[in-house]
Amino acid sequence: MSAPAFSRPSRSSCASFTALRRVADPHATRASQLAESPHRHARRRRRVRAHRMGNLSVTETMTGAQLLVRALEEAGVDVLFGLPGGMILPAYDPLLDSTRLRHILVRHEQDAGHAAAGYATATGRPGVCMATSGPGATNLVTALADAAMDSVPVVAVTGQVTRGLLGTDAFQEADICGITQGITKHNWLVRAAEDIPGVIARAFHLATTGRPGPVLVDIPKDVLQERAPYVRPARVDLPGVPSTPRPHPRSLEQAASLLRASRRPVLYAGGGIIKADAAPELLRFAELTGVPVVTTLMARGAFPGSHRQHLGMPGMHGTVAAVAALQHADLVLAVGARFDDRVTGDPTTFARHAKIVHADIDAAEIGKNRAVDVPIVGDAKDVLAALTQAVRGLDDGAHRTPLDGWWDRLDAWRTAAPLTYRTPPDGSLSPQQVIERIGLLTGPDAVYASGVGQHQMWASHYLPLERPRSFLNSGGLGTMGYALPAAMGAKLALPDTTVWAVDGDGCFQMTCRTLATCAIENIPIKVAVINNAGLGMVRQLQSLFFDDRHFGIDSATRRIPDFAAMGEAYGGVGLRCDRAEDLDATIRKALEIDDAPVVVDFAVSDEEMVWPMIAAGASNDDIRTARASAPIWDTND
């Protein structure tokens, strides 16, 4: 995935508020001068900089808030998600006059962050969120950490107390730059209104350059109120951010040679494929080479799920065929993946027979979790296109190991351990059945956003994920409550696309307030609450590893809360289904409603577990297909 890795700003860029106050005006001789007369020194600063404008375009003088709105417009923003408060309020006044920015009022700042991430993941364009100082800013932290883990380009703008109050523990003051230092690619505390256009331009550039990720811009209230000329940078110059390297020809040749000699290769595709818009290149390379493909949770849809060469998802809840392929491979070609612990299990036993070729846009990921034989630093799109040419260049009549025997073994594993589930004989619903029917009746052209837990794993297996950017979920951080606001963001980005939020009863209650925003703003998402009356994944872990001692999991009952009634109360439509005979009709009714959000309460069995499963930290060799069932491996490698 990317360069640079999430940079940790130096103390000079995110220093203590006291130090920042001292340097806010480089011409001040005492810290108190700025506190006593910030506007006078800001004017002096503008006069000094006027001599250095050179090739910059200068327009009329306006307030910092107007500069912010203008900069967001010129960055191509059309939607931003926010919740006003005292310190960011000056920015809301010029928003009222903007004809290009649509502000979506959320009910909690975390929803704004997840909605921005949903917008970004569905489109590839950066999502934007806005919050006030103190608790408003800190409520964004979870969403920013989530975006950082999953490499999602999000630009967060926060208000801050006035410069003269920085470092005094003023009302609603929080050092949000310090707090988010480790979960953003970079953040800025803007110290003068004239700096706003340049900082916003740099923020958007950095969020989308190399490995995507979140950035944050913190602006004191008095900076939003002071006046300055609008200065548009002729170009974005970030000396510390290297350009994305081209894949090295020697590494490509080595990878192609290893692939030609391999008898049991596997292409391990990660979320970087989607971030790089490299799905077409992945398909061409896979079909040229005949190599089996596994796609991680973040890469679902990067390779068509129904394709003959697709083995499914690897890892803790992956398919037996995908897990077995990696464990028995003699070559693993990883592109845009980071060898996450949920994929590798015990790293000492993961793919222990294999040579490793690791291609990633972030050089820091290569060799971080697994020793690598051939490193390739570059964008996934460039890497796969170049690898395709390298393989064709080696196809000169020389011996190429056939893969027929390897595919025989893979097909045997697929046949012996397919994904399957039990349909209750009494006509009640199984969760897998509900999710599968939603996918079949809606189709692969929809966008599906998932919460976190059992339903997330079932969604990744049973939805028709045939194209990139069709499956949104929180992979790295595992954030409950992600689905609803992410679905809202995706629907705003793609208004003509059907968008489902597939959520659990526990996840749904964390961000159900999003429904009010959807109803008032006319955002007709569809929500499937997979209601197993509790925290299903926690229940599963307690069953397997705590002797069926269940405690702290009853986040819901069959009627408390009444999810269908909640859908109605929040201004949408509420439906309920608890019988298999009514399943298709209920889904079709939800699909017919396109002028309001729809909540469908699917009452499902609370006894279902997610299989296959590998215990956390265990070897992938120890995959289980049920409590007392495991595949039998052949060891003839």
PAVEXTI-487958 format. One record per residue (C-alpha): x, y, z; residue in one letter. Coordinates in steps of 0.5 Angstrom, whole numbers, padded with zeros to 4 digits, always signed. Layout:
N
XYZA
...
***
This chain:
637
+0000+0000+0000M
+0004+0007+0001S
+0009+0012+0002A
+0010+0015+0007P
+0008+0011+0013A
+0003+0014+0018F
+0008+0020+0020S
+0009+0022+0027R
+0009+0029+0027P
+0015+0032+0030S
+0014+0036+0037R
+0016+0042+0032S
+0009+0041+0028S
+0005+0038+0034C
+0008+0041+0040A
+0005+0043+0047S
+0000+0049+0047F
+0005+0053+0051T
+0010+0052+0046A
+0005+0053+0040L
+0003+0060+0043R
+0010+0062+0044R
+0012+0061+0036V
+0005+0063+0033A
+0008+0070+0031D
+0015+0069+0029P
+0016+0077+0030H
+0013+0077+0037A
+0019+0078+0043T
+0014+0076+0048R
+0009+0070+0049A
+0004+0076+0052S
+0005+0080+0046Q
+0001+0075+0042L
-0004+0074+0047A
-0005+0082+0048E
-0005+0084+0041S
-0006+0078+0036P
-0009+0082+0030H
-0004+0087+0030R
+0002+0082+0030H
-0002+0078+0025A
-0003+0084+0020R
+0005+0085+0021R
+0006+0078+0019R
+0002+0079+0013R
+0006+0085+0011R
+0012+0081+0011V
+0010+0075+0007R
+0007+0080+0002A
+0014+0080-0001H
+0015+0073-0001R
+0008+0071-0005M
+0012+0070-0012G
+0008+0066-0016N
+0002+0065-0011L
-0005+0068-0014S
-0008+0073-0009V
-0015+0075-0009T
-0019+0079-0004E
-0019+0079+0003T
-0024+0075+0007M
-0024+0072+0014T
-0021+0065+0016G
-0027+0062+0016A
-0029+0064+0009Q
-0022+0062+0007L
-0023+0055+0010L
-0030+0054+0006V
-0026+0057-0001R
-0021+0052+0000A
-0025+0046+0001L
-0029+0048-0005E
-0023+0048-0009E
-0021+0042-0006A
-0027+0039-0010G
-0031+0037-0004V
-0038+0037-0005D
-0041+0034+0002V
-0038+0035+0009L
-0041+0031+0015F
-0041+0035+0022G
-0043+0038+0028L
-0042+0045+0030P
-0040+0048+0037G
-0037+0054+0040G
-0030+0054+0037M
-0032+0052+0030I
-0038+0056+0029L
-0035+0062+0025P
-0034+0057+0020A
-0041+0055+0019Y
-0043+0062+0017D
-0040+0062+0011P
-0042+0055+0010L
-0049+0058+0009L
-0047+0062+0003D
-0044+0056-0001S
-0047+0053-0007T
-0042+0048-0008R
-0042+0044-0001L
-0047+0040+0002R
-0047+0040+0010H
-0050+0034+0013I
-0051+0035+0020L
-0050+0028+0024V
-0052+0027+0032R
-0045+0025+0034H
-0038+0027+0031E
-0036+0019+0031Q
-0042+0019+0026D
-0038+0024+0022A
-0032+0021+0022G
-0035+0014+0019H
-0039+0017+0014A
-0033+0021+0011A
-0030+0014+0011A
-0036+0011+0008G
-0036+0016+0003Y
-0028+0015+0001A
-0028+0008+0001T
-0034+0008-0004A
-0031+0013-0009T
-0023+0013-0007G
-0024+0021-0006R
-0023+0024+0001P
-0028+0024+0006G
-0029+0031+0010V
-0031+0031+0017C
-0032+0037+0022M
-0032+0038+0029A
-0031+0043+0035T
-0026+0043+0040S
-0025+0039+0046G
-0030+0033+0046P
-0033+0035+0039G
-0025+0033+0037A
-0024+0028+0041T
-0031+0024+0039N
-0027+0024+0032L
-0021+0020+0035V
-0024+0013+0034T
-0026+0014+0027A
-0019+0017+0025L
-0016+0011+0028A
-0021+0007+0024D
-0019+0010+0018A
-0011+0010+0019A
-0012+0002+0020M
-0015+0001+0014D
-0012+0007+0010S
-0018+0011+0008V
-0017+0018+0006P
-0021+0023+0011V
-0019+0030+0012V
-0022+0032+0019A
-0023+0040+0021V
-0023+0042+0028T
-0024+0048+0032G
-0020+0050+0037Q
-0020+0055+0043V
-0017+0062+0041T
-0009+0063+0041R
-0009+0067+0047G
-0012+0061+0051L
-0008+0055+0048L
-0005+0052+0054G
-0009+0055+0060T
-0014+0049+0060D
-0019+0053+0057A
-0027+0051+0057F
-0027+0046+0052Q
-0019+0046+0050E
-0016+0039+0048A
-0009+0038+0045D
-0012+0034+0039I
-0006+0035+0035C
-0002+0031+0041G
-0008+0026+0042I
-0008+0024+0034T
-0001+0024+0033Q
+0000+0017+0032G
-0007+0016+0028I
-0006+0021+0023T
-0001+0021+0017K
+0000+0028+0020H
-0004+0034+0023N
-0003+0042+0023W
-0005+0047+0028L
-0006+0053+0024V
-0003+0059+0027R
-0006+0065+0022A
-0011+0066+0017A
-0007+0067+0011E
-0004+0060+0012D
-0011+0056+0012I
-0011+0055+0004P
-0004+0052+0004G
-0005+0048+0010V
-0012+0045+0007I
-0009+0044+0000A
-0003+0040+0003R
-0008+0036+0008A
-0012+0033+0002F
-0005+0032-0002H
-0002+0028+0004L
-0009+0024+0005A
-0009+0021-0002T
-0001+0021-0003T
+0002+0014-0003G
-0001+0010+0002R
-0008+0014+0004P
-0010+0016+0011G
-0013+0021+0015P
-0010+0028+0017V
-0013+0033+0021L
-0013+0041+0021V
-0014+0044+0028D
-0016+0052+0027I
-0017+0057+0033P
-0023+0061+0033K
-0020+0067+0033D
-0016+0065+0027V
-0023+0063+0023L
-0025+0070+0025Q
-0019+0074+0023E
-0018+0077+0016R
-0013+0075+0010A
-0012+0075+0003P
-0014+0068-0001Y
-0007+0065-0003V
-0008+0059-0007R
-0001+0055-0008P
+0001+0054-0015A
+0003+0047-0013R
+0003+0043-0006V
+0011+0042-0004D
+0012+0037+0002L
+0019+0036+0002P
+0019+0030+0007G
+0014+0026+0003V
+0017+0022-0002P
+0014+0021-0009S
+0011+0014-0010T
+0017+0010-0013P
+0016+0006-0019R
+0017-0002-0018P
+0025-0004-0019H
+0026-0008-0026P
+0031-0013-0022R
+0025-0014-0017S
+0020-0016-0022L
+0025-0020-0026E
+0026-0024-0019Q
+0019-0025-0018A
+0017-0027-0025A
+0023-0032-0025S
+0020-0035-0018L
+0013-0035-0021L
+0015-0039-0027R
+0019-0044-0023A
+0013-0045-0017S
+0009-0051-0017R
+0004-0049-0011R
+0004-0041-0012P
-0002-0037-0009V
-0003-0029-0010L
-0005-0026-0003Y
-0009-0020-0005A
-0010-0014+0000G
-0014-0008+0001G
-0008-0004-0003G
-0011-0007-0009I
-0017-0003-0008I
-0014+0003-0006K
-0010+0003-0012A
-0016+0002-0017D
-0012-0004-0019A
-0017-0009-0020A
-0017-0010-0027P
-0009-0011-0027E
-0010-0016-0022L
-0015-0020-0026L
-0011-0020-0032R
-0005-0022-0028F
-0009-0028-0025A
-0012-0030-0031E
-0005-0030-0035L
-0001-0034-0030T
-0007-0039-0028G
-0005-0037-0020V
-0010-0038-0015P
-0012-0032-0011V
-0014-0031-0004V
-0017-0024-0002T
-0017-0021+0005T
-0023-0018+0009L
-0021-0011+0006M
-0020-0014-0001A
-0027-0017-0002R
-0029-0015-0009G
-0022-0014-0011A
-0023-0020-0015F
-0029-0023-0017P
-0032-0027-0012G
-0035-0032-0017S
-0029-0033-0021H
-0026-0040-0022R
-0019-0038-0019Q
-0022-0035-0013H
-0021-0039-0007L
-0024-0034-0002G
-0022-0030+0004M
-0016-0033+0008P
-0015-0032+0016G
-0018-0033+0022M
-0025-0034+0019H
-0023-0036+0012G
-0025-0041+0008T
-0021-0048+0008V
-0019-0048+0001A
-0016-0041+0002A
-0012-0042+0009V
-0010-0049+0006A
-0007-0046+0000A
-0003-0041+0004L
+0000-0046+0009Q
+0002-0051+0003H
+0004-0046-0002A
+0012-0046-0004D
+0011-0038-0007L
+0006-0033-0004V
+0006-0027-0008L
+0003-0021-0003A
+0000-0015-0007V
-0002-0009-0002G
-0003-0014+0004A
+0001-0013+0010R
+0001-0020+0013F
-0004-0018+0019D
-0004-0023+0025D
-0012-0025+0023R
-0009-0027+0017V
-0002-0031+0019T
-0004-0033+0026G
+0002-0036+0029D
+0007-0032+0024P
+0012-0038+0026T
+0008-0043+0022T
+0005-0039+0017F
+0006-0041+0010A
+0013-0044+0012R
+0014-0048+0006H
+0014-0041+0001A
+0018-0036-0002K
+0015-0029+0000I
+0015-0024-0006V
+0012-0018-0002H
+0009-0012-0006A
+0007-0006-0003D
+0007+0002-0003I
+0009+0003+0004D
+0016+0001+0004A
+0015+0000+0012A
+0010-0006+0011E
+0015-0010+0007I
+0019-0015+0012G
+0015-0012+0018K
+0011-0018+0020N
+0014-0023+0015R
+0021-0024+0012A
+0021-0023+0005V
+0025-0026-0001D
+0023-0021-0006V
+0021-0014-0004P
+0018-0009-0009I
+0016-0002-0007V
+0011+0001-0011G
+0003+0002-0013D
-0001-0004-0014A
-0003-0002-0020K
+0004-0001-0023D
+0007-0007-0020V
+0001-0012-0023L
+0002-0009-0030A
+0009-0009-0029A
+0009-0016-0027L
+0005-0018-0032T
+0010-0016-0037Q
+0015-0019-0034A
+0012-0026-0034V
+0010-0025-0041R
+0018-0023-0042G
+0020-0030-0039L
+0015-0034-0043D
+0020-0035-0049D
+0019-0043-0049G
+0023-0044-0043A
+0020-0049-0038H
+0014-0047-0034R
+0012-0051-0028T
+0005-0054-0030P
+0000-0052-0024L
-0005-0058-0026D
-0003-0062-0020G
-0004-0056-0015W
-0011-0054-0018W
-0013-0062-0016D
-0011-0061-0009R
-0014-0054-0008L
-0021-0057-0012D
-0021-0063-0007A
-0020-0058-0001W
-0026-0054-0004R
-0030-0060-0005T
-0029-0063+0002A
-0030-0056+0006A
-0035-0052+0003P
-0038-0046+0006L
-0044-0048+0009T
-0050-0047+0014Y
-0055-0050+0017R
-0063-0048+0016T
-0067-0049+0022P
-0072-0055+0021P
-0077-0051+0025D
-0078-0045+0019G
-0074-0040+0024S
-0068-0036+0021L
-0061-0037+0020S
-0056-0031+0020P
-0053-0034+0014Q
-0059-0035+0010Q
-0061-0028+0011V
-0055-0025+0009I
-0055-0029+0003E
-0062-0028+0001R
-0061-0020+0001I
-0055-0021-0003G
-0058-0025-0008L
-0064-0021-0009L
-0060-0014-0009T
-0055-0016-0013G
-0047-0015-0014P
-0048-0008-0016D
-0050-0005-0009A
-0046-0003-0004V
-0046-0007+0003Y
-0043-0004+0009A
-0042-0008+0015S
-0041-0008+0022G
-0036-0012+0026V
-0037-0019+0029G
-0041-0025+0027Q
-0045-0022+0022H
-0039-0018+0019Q
-0036-0025+0017M
-0042-0028+0014W
-0043-0022+0010A
-0036-0023+0007S
-0037-0030+0005H
-0045-0030+0003Y
-0045-0023+0000L
-0044-0023-0008P
-0038-0019-0008L
-0036-0018-0015E
-0033-0011-0016R
-0028-0007-0012P
-0031-0002-0007R
-0038-0006-0006S
-0036-0008+0001F
-0035-0003+0007L
-0033-0005+0013N
-0028-0004+0019S
-0022-0009+0018G
-0016-0007+0022G
-0019-0003+0028L
-0026-0007+0029G
-0030-0001+0030T
-0037-0003+0032M
-0042+0002+0030G
-0039+0003+0023Y
-0044+0001+0019A
-0050+0006+0019L
-0046+0012+0018P
-0041+0009+0013A
-0047+0007+0009A
-0050+0014+0010M
-0043+0017+0007G
-0043+0011+0001A
-0051+0013-0001K
-0049+0020-0001L
-0043+0019-0006A
-0047+0014-0010L
-0054+0016-0010P
-0057+0012-0015D
-0054+0006-0012T
-0057+0001-0007T
-0054+0001+0000V
-0055-0004+0005W
-0052-0003+0012A
-0051-0011+0015V
-0051-0010+0022D
-0052-0013+0029G
-0056-0012+0034D
-0050-0009+0039G
-0047-0005+0033C
-0054-0002+0031F
-0055+0001+0038Q
-0048+0004+0038M
-0050+0009+0032T
-0057+0008+0031C
-0058+0016+0031R
-0055+0016+0024T
-0062+0014+0022L
-0065+0021+0024A
-0060+0024+0020T
-0062+0020+0014C
-0069+0021+0015A
-0068+0029+0015I
-0063+0029+0009E
-0067+0024+0005N
-0062+0019+0005I
-0065+0012+0004P
-0061+0007+0006I
-0063+0000+0008K
-0061-0003+0015V
-0061-0011+0016A
-0061-0012+0023V
-0058-0019+0024I
-0062-0020+0031N
-0059-0026+0035N
-0061-0022+0042A
-0054-0021+0044G
-0046-0020+0043L
-0046-0026+0038G
-0038-0026+0037M
-0037-0025+0045V
-0042-0031+0046R
-0038-0035+0041Q
-0031-0034+0044L
-0034-0035+0051Q
-0037-0042+0049S
-0031-0044+0046L
-0026-0041+0051F
-0029-0040+0057F
-0033-0047+0058D
-0040-0044+0056D
-0040-0039+0061R
-0044-0033+0058H
-0044-0026+0062F
-0044-0019+0059G
-0047-0021+0052I
-0054-0019+0053D
-0054-0012+0049S
-0061-0014+0047A
-0067-0019+0047T
-0072-0021+0042R
-0076-0014+0043R
-0072-0010+0047I
-0071-0005+0044P
-0076-0006+0038D
-0071-0005+0032F
-0077-0004+0027A
-0080+0001+0032A
-0074+0005+0032M
-0074+0005+0025G
-0081+0009+0025E
-0079+0013+0031A
-0073+0016+0027Y
-0077+0018+0021G
-0076+0012+0017G
-0080+0005+0016V
-0079-0001+0020G
-0080-0008+0018L
-0079-0015+0022R
-0078-0022+0020C
-0077-0028+0024D
-0080-0034+0019R
-0076-0037+0013A
-0083-0037+0009E
-0083-0029+0010D
-0076-0028+0008L
-0076-0026+0001D
-0082-0022+0001A
-0079-0018+0007T
-0073-0016+0003I
-0077-0014-0003R
-0081-0010+0001K
-0075-0006+0003A
-0072-0006-0004L
-0078-0002-0006E
-0078+0003-0001I
-0073+0009-0004D
-0076+0015-0001D
-0074+0014+0007A
-0069+0009+0011P
-0071+0002+0012V
-0070-0002+0018V
-0071-0009+0018V
-0071-0013+0024D
-0069-0020+0022F
-0070-0025+0029A
-0064-0030+0028V
-0062-0036+0032S
-0057-0034+0037D
-0054-0041+0037E
-0050-0040+0030E
-0043-0040+0030M
-0038-0037+0025V
-0034-0043+0022W
-0029-0044+0020P
-0025-0041+0025M
-0018-0041+0028I
-0016-0039+0035A
-0013-0032+0036A
-0005-0034+0036G
-0006-0041+0034A
-0003-0044+0027S
-0007-0044+0021N
-0006-0051+0021D
-0011-0052+0027D
-0017-0049+0023I
-0023-0052+0025R
-0030-0053+0021T
-0034-0054+0027A
-0033-0055+0035R
-0030-0062+0034A
-0029-0062+0026S
-0022-0060+0022A
-0020-0062+0015P
-0015-0067+0014I
-0009-0065+0011W
-0004-0068+0006D
+0003-0067+0008T
+0006-0069+0001N
+0009-0062+0000D
***
